[in-house]
Amino acid sequence: MSASDKAYEHVKSGILTGDIAPGSFLTEGQLAEEVGISRTPVREALLRLQAEGMIELFPKKGALVIAPTPQEMREVFEARALIEEWAAGQMWSRREEALPALRGKLDEMSAAMKVDDVSTFSAADRAFHEVIVESAGNSVIARQYSHLRDRQIVIVAGNLRGDKPRMTKSLRQHRELLRLLESGSKAQFVHACSDHVAYAGTLAGTR
């Protein structure tokens, strides 16, 4: 991993886990010291994160971690609903290939919830849905979906932290999605995917 990649992963991971909160101001010197690298690769990493909409750069000053606005929150979940409903229908004929990976991600979510590990729970949740979207067979849409989930994790991670009832309900919904893939109908699965995204939007306060 290059020095720029290390800085990029350090900052992005901090934002997605909530360790670097929205509204935080970061300086190149601070990040260079934390990662143990020079400022030039830090600057390159911050440019990448700005292109992804994670931060806003202020030349010679630093970077502000962008807090999601109510409009962005609503638009993220609207876009996610469109993609996941489409993907649920498209991947149905290839569901058998996706089942092993989905079972593995569900196991990870269950284990994370038992120890109240929100970061691992959220990562496994995201990966579960990415398996579904990637199984639909459109790499362009899969890349766009990955970016949407980055923003969603920033939106909802704080709401999940320490909230076992919400995590329990989310896990139960994922188990139902898996059950429908194994023994339900295509229409039931597509409908359940839509309901699940609607619940996630409610969790984030967009409804």
N, C-alpha and C positions, 0 to 999 in steps of 0.2 A: 504494500500500500504506500503510495507517495505521501509526502508531507502535506500536500494540498488535500488529498483524500482523507487523511487523518483528521485534519482540522474540520473538514466538511462533515464527517461522521460525528465528531465530537459535538459540534454545534447542533446539527440536525437531531441527533439522539437526545440532547438536552431539551430541545424544544418539544419533541414528540412525547417525552416522558413527563414533561411539566417541570423538570429541574431548572430549566430556563423559562421563566414565565413570560407570557405576552406582555409587552410594554417594557421589558428589560432592555437596557442599553449596553452593548458590548463594544469593547475597544480591541483593536488589533493587538496591542501590547499585552492586554489581559489574556487573550486567547492564545497568543504565541507562548506565553509563560505556562499556561495550563497544559498545552499539548507538548511543549518542549521543542518548538520549532521556531524558525524565523518569521518575520511579519509578511514576507512576500507570498508564501503559500497560504497564509491565513487570508490575505487579501483575495487570492484566487478562489478560495473556498466561499468567502462571503459573496463574491460576484455570482457564483452558482446558486447560492441560497436566495439571493435577490431575484434571480431569473425564475426561481420556483415560487416566488411570492411569500417566502418565509420571513424575510427581513427587508428593511429599507436602509440603504447605505447613505451616510452623510460624509462626504469627502473630508479627509483629515480629522474626522471626529470619531466615527465608529458606525455601529449598525443598531437599528431599533428592531426588536422582534415584534412583528406585526400582529396585533390582536384581531381576531375575526370580527367583522361587523355583523349586525343582524341580517343585512342583505346578503352578505357572503354566506353566512350560515344557512340561510334559506336556499340559496342557489346551489350550494354544495349538496344538500340533501335532495333537491329536485333532480339534479344531474345524476346522483347516485341511484335514485329510484328508477330513472329511465334506463340506465345501463344495466342494473341488476335484473329488472324485469325482462329485458331483452335477452340477457345472458342466460337466465334461468330456462327460457324456452329453447335457446340455441344449443345449450349443452345437454339437454335431456337425452338425446340419442347416444351421448358419450359418457353418461353418468357412471357406468360401471368402472371406467378407467379412473374417474375422479374419487371414487369412494374411499380407497385406502388413505389417500392424503387427507381427506375431510375427517375421517375417523381419528387420524393422528392429531390434527389441529384441535378437535373437540376434546381429546384426552389432555392436551396441553392447557386448554382453557379450564378444565375441571381441576387439574392439579394446581394451577395458579390461583384459582379462587379459594382453594382450601387454605392457602397461606397468605391471602389478601395481597397478592402480587399483581397490582393493577397494570403495570407496564407489560409484563409477560402475557397477562390476560388479553390486553388490547392488541398486542402483536399477533397472538394466535387467532383472535377474532378477525383481524384484518386479513391474515393469511387464509383463513377458511373461505372468506368471500372472494379473495383473489383466485383461489383454485376454481371456483365456479365461473368467474369472469374469463379467466384464461382458457378454461375448457370450452368456451364458446367459439374459440378459434379466430379471434380478430386481435392481432397484436397492437394495432393502433389504439383501439378502444381500451385494451388492457393497460397500456401505458397511461392513458388519460385517467383511467380509474385509479391507478396507483397514486397519482397526484391528488385526486379527490380525497382519498383515504388519509393522506398526510394531513390535509387541512382538517378533516373530521376528527382525527385523533387529538389535534390541538384543541378543537372545540369541546370534546366530550370527556377528555381524560380527567379533568378536575372534578367533573360531576360523578364519575365512577369511584374516585378515590375514597375508600372507606365505606362505600355504600353496598353492603352485601346483598340487600334485597334486589337492587337493580342488576347486579352481576348475576344473581341467581336466575332472574327472569330472562336475561339475555342468554345465559347458558341453556335454559329450558327451550328457548326458541330455536337455538342452533341444533339442539337434539331433535326437535321436531322437523327441521329442514332435512336433516340426515335421514330420519325415519321415512319421510315422504319420498326421498330419492330412492330409498331401498324398497319400499312397498306401496307407495302412493301413486297418484296419477300426475301427469304433466301439469294439468290445470291446477291441482291442489298445490303443487310445488311452486309454481309461478305466483299464485295468490299468496302463499305463505311468505315468499321472498318479499313481496310488496308490503305485506303487513309488518314484517320485521324492520324494513327500512323506515316505515312510518313510525314505528316505536322508537327507533334510534333518533329520528327527528324530534319526537316529543321529549326524549331524554335531553336533547341539546337545547330545548326551549324554542324550537322553530315553529311549533304548532300550538 
